[in-house]
Amino acid sequence: MNFMNLPKEYAKEDSLFYILPIEYEYNLTYGKGASKGAIEIIKASEHLEYYDEQFNIEPFEKGIHTLKSLNLINNEPNQAIGKISEEIEKHRDKFLISLGGDHSITIGTVKGLEKSKDFDVIILDAHTDFFHSWNNSQFNHRCTAQRIVEKHKILEIGTRSMDIDEAELIKDNENISIIKAYEYKEEKLKTELKKLKDNVYISIDVDVFDPSFIRNTGTPEPGGFFWDKLINILKIIFENKKVISADIAEFSPRYNFEAEAFSLAKLCYKIMSLNSKKS
């Protein structure tokens, strides 16, 4: 499969943009199906317009190469993280967007970039994912931020659900900051961005969106962001930081999901537009 079903001359290995589909989910908390999300997003991308009218640019002209899907369905969490890391490291000179998969894929994508880049991490997510361990694994999707904060500062945006134990851990950790969805202000975002390194990685758990917009996700939470606000958040991040890579995780296509898959394909393309405008 090829993102946007692009002609071969725009999907070669010398492309600026790379897409990595990751088929993986393990010990999910609620809804199942995240392993199928990447494929459905890529299928939907075939129907995108080449021209981004909002940013007056055609990112496809810089090339979008789609890698072979990384199928990790039967892997234990530590094995999956290792294989994702190895694959990411191969393409560290590209602007790579990974499509998950449950949110634990981000542990692997971040790890794969660590050997060659110095960066902090921005996570857009309804949940803090700050447990030390969950279901007997430190690599569960509910531990994503906890694993990442060991080596990077984290800014979480869109939070509106957490466990009391997570709240206590976060309170005692100076390397993580949170902008809750119902407290979001542009001024606060710009202030928090100043605390991060110039290079940042962006991870988007699609439950950051309101469930009236994205329903097909593992744990939908009311009170989330809508399209325009999230795109504006990304715009501010790109204006203030150098984004080195990104992922979109936790899309679980189960019912009436075509419009959502298309929206997430467009989100992927918007990230490329913002990168193209910045460069």
CORKA-V835824 format. One record per pair of residues at least 6 apart in sequence whose ideal C-beta (glycine too) atoms are under 8 Angstrom apart, sorted by the first residue. I is the first residue (numbers start at 1). J is the second residue. Records with the same first field share a line. If there is no record, write none. Layout:
# CORKA-V835824
I->J ; J
This chain:
# CORKA-V835824
1->21 ; 39 ; 42 ; 43 ; 66 ; 69
2->11 ; 42 ; 66
3->11 ; 19 ; 42 ; 45 ; 64 ; 66 ; 265 ; 268
4->45 ; 46 ; 48 ; 50 ; 60 ; 64 ; 269
5->45 ; 46
6->60 ; 64
10->60 ; 61 ; 63 ; 64
11->63 ; 64 ; 65 ; 66
12->63 ; 65
13->65
14->63
15->62 ; 63 ; 64 ; 65 ; 94
16->62 ; 63 ; 94 ; 95
17->59 ; 62 ; 63 ; 64 ; 65 ; 94 ; 95 ; 96 ; 97 ; 272 ; 275
18->64 ; 65 ; 66 ; 67 ; 91 ; 94 ; 95 ; 96 ; 97
19->42 ; 64 ; 65 ; 66 ; 67 ; 96 ; 97 ; 99 ; 268
20->67 ; 70 ; 87 ; 88 ; 91 ; 96 ; 97 ; 98 ; 99
21->38 ; 39 ; 42 ; 66 ; 67 ; 69 ; 70 ; 99
22->38 ; 69 ; 70 ; 72 ; 84 ; 98 ; 99 ; 100 ; 101 ; 105
23->35 ; 36 ; 38 ; 39 ; 69 ; 70 ; 71 ; 72 ; 73 ; 101
24->34 ; 35 ; 70 ; 71 ; 72 ; 73 ; 75 ; 80 ; 84 ; 100 ; 101 ; 102 ; 104 ; 105
25->32 ; 33 ; 34 ; 35 ; 73 ; 101 ; 102
26->75 ; 76 ; 77 ; 80 ; 102 ; 104 ; 137 ; 140 ; 141
27->77 ; 134 ; 135 ; 137 ; 140
28->34 ; 102 ; 141 ; 218
29->141 ; 142 ; 218 ; 219
30->218 ; 219
31->216 ; 217 ; 218 ; 219 ; 220 ; 252 ; 254
32->218 ; 252 ; 254
33->216 ; 252 ; 253 ; 254
34->100 ; 101 ; 102 ; 218 ; 249 ; 250 ; 251 ; 252
35->73 ; 101 ; 102
36->252 ; 253
37->99 ; 100 ; 101 ; 249 ; 250 ; 251 ; 252 ; 253 ; 264
38->69 ; 99 ; 100 ; 101 ; 251
39->69
40->251 ; 253 ; 257 ; 261
41->99 ; 248 ; 251 ; 261 ; 264 ; 265 ; 268
42->66 ; 99 ; 265
43->261
44->258 ; 261 ; 262 ; 264 ; 265
45->262 ; 265 ; 268 ; 269
47->262 ; 265
48->262 ; 265 ; 266 ; 269
50->58 ; 60
51->57 ; 58
52->58 ; 59 ; 269 ; 270 ; 273
54->231 ; 270 ; 273
55->270 ; 273 ; 274 ; 276 ; 277
57->273 ; 276 ; 277
59->269 ; 272 ; 273 ; 275 ; 276
60->272
62->272 ; 276
64->272
65->94
67->87 ; 91
70->83 ; 84 ; 87
72->79 ; 80 ; 83 ; 84
75->83
77->104 ; 137 ; 139 ; 140
78->137 ; 139
80->104 ; 105 ; 108 ; 139
81->104 ; 107 ; 108 ; 111 ; 139
82->108
83->108
84->98 ; 105 ; 107 ; 108 ; 109 ; 111 ; 112
85->108 ; 109 ; 111 ; 112
86->112
87->112
88->96 ; 98 ; 108 ; 109 ; 111 ; 112 ; 113 ; 245
89->112 ; 113 ; 115 ; 116
92->112 ; 113 ; 115 ; 116 ; 117
95->244 ; 245 ; 272 ; 275
96->245 ; 246
97->245 ; 246 ; 247 ; 248 ; 268 ; 271 ; 272
98->105 ; 109 ; 245 ; 246 ; 247 ; 248 ; 249
99->247 ; 248 ; 249 ; 251 ; 268
100->106 ; 247 ; 248 ; 249 ; 250 ; 251
101->249 ; 250
102->141 ; 218 ; 249 ; 250
103->125 ; 129 ; 141 ; 144 ; 203 ; 205 ; 249 ; 250
104->139 ; 140 ; 141 ; 143 ; 144
105->247 ; 249
106->123 ; 144 ; 148 ; 203 ; 247 ; 249
107->139 ; 143 ; 144 ; 147 ; 148
109->201 ; 203 ; 245 ; 247
110->121 ; 148 ; 152 ; 201 ; 203
113->119 ; 201 ; 244 ; 245
114->151
117->199 ; 244
118->197 ; 199
119->152 ; 197 ; 199 ; 200 ; 201 ; 244
120->152 ; 153 ; 154 ; 155 ; 196 ; 197 ; 199 ; 200 ; 201
121->148 ; 152 ; 153 ; 154 ; 155 ; 200 ; 201 ; 202 ; 203
122->154 ; 155 ; 156 ; 157 ; 196 ; 200 ; 201 ; 202 ; 203 ; 237
123->129 ; 144 ; 145 ; 148 ; 154 ; 155 ; 156 ; 157 ; 202 ; 203 ; 204 ; 205
124->156 ; 157 ; 158 ; 202 ; 203 ; 204 ; 205 ; 208 ; 225 ; 230 ; 233
125->156 ; 157 ; 158 ; 159 ; 203 ; 204 ; 205 ; 207 ; 208
126->158 ; 159 ; 160 ; 161 ; 181 ; 205 ; 207 ; 208 ; 219 ; 220 ; 221 ; 224
127->142 ; 159 ; 161 ; 162 ; 205 ; 207 ; 219 ; 221
128->145 ; 156 ; 159 ; 161 ; 162 ; 166 ; 167 ; 170 ; 178
129->141 ; 142 ; 143 ; 144 ; 145 ; 146 ; 205
130->143 ; 145 ; 146 ; 149 ; 162 ; 166 ; 169 ; 170 ; 176
131->140 ; 142 ; 143 ; 146 ; 163 ; 165 ; 166
132->138 ; 143 ; 146 ; 169
133->140 ; 143
134->140 ; 141 ; 142 ; 143
137->143
138->146 ; 147
139->147
141->218 ; 250
144->203
145->154 ; 156 ; 176
146->169
148->154
149->173 ; 175 ; 176
152->175 ; 201
153->175 ; 176 ; 177 ; 195 ; 196 ; 197
154->175 ; 176 ; 177
155->176 ; 177 ; 178 ; 179 ; 192 ; 193 ; 195 ; 196
156->176 ; 177 ; 178 ; 179
157->178 ; 179 ; 184 ; 189 ; 208 ; 233
158->179 ; 180 ; 181 ; 184 ; 208 ; 224 ; 225
159->178 ; 179 ; 180 ; 181
160->180 ; 181 ; 182 ; 221 ; 222 ; 223 ; 224
161->219 ; 221
162->170
170->176 ; 178
177->192 ; 195
179->188 ; 189 ; 192
181->208 ; 223 ; 224 ; 225
182->223
184->225 ; 229
186->232 ; 236
189->233 ; 236 ; 237
190->236 ; 240
193->236 ; 237 ; 240 ; 241
194->240
196->241
198->241 ; 242
199->241 ; 242 ; 244
200->237 ; 241 ; 242 ; 243 ; 244
201->243 ; 244 ; 245 ; 246
202->234 ; 237 ; 243 ; 245 ; 246 ; 247 ; 271
203->246 ; 247 ; 249
204->246 ; 247 ; 248 ; 249 ; 267
205->217 ; 249 ; 250
206->214 ; 217 ; 248 ; 249 ; 250 ; 251 ; 264
207->214 ; 217 ; 218 ; 219 ; 220 ; 221 ; 224 ; 250
208->224 ; 225 ; 230
209->217 ; 224 ; 225 ; 226 ; 227 ; 230
210->222 ; 223 ; 224 ; 225 ; 226
211->217 ; 220 ; 221 ; 222 ; 224
213->224 ; 226 ; 227 ; 260 ; 263
214->220 ; 224 ; 251 ; 260 ; 263 ; 264
215->256 ; 260
216->251 ; 252 ; 253 ; 254 ; 255 ; 257 ; 260
217->250 ; 251 ; 252
218->250 ; 252
225->233
227->263
230->267
231->270
234->270 ; 271 ; 274
235->274
237->243
238->274 ; 275 ; 277 ; 278
239->278
242->278
243->271 ; 274 ; 275 ; 278
246->271
248->264 ; 267 ; 268
251->260 ; 261 ; 264
253->260 ; 261
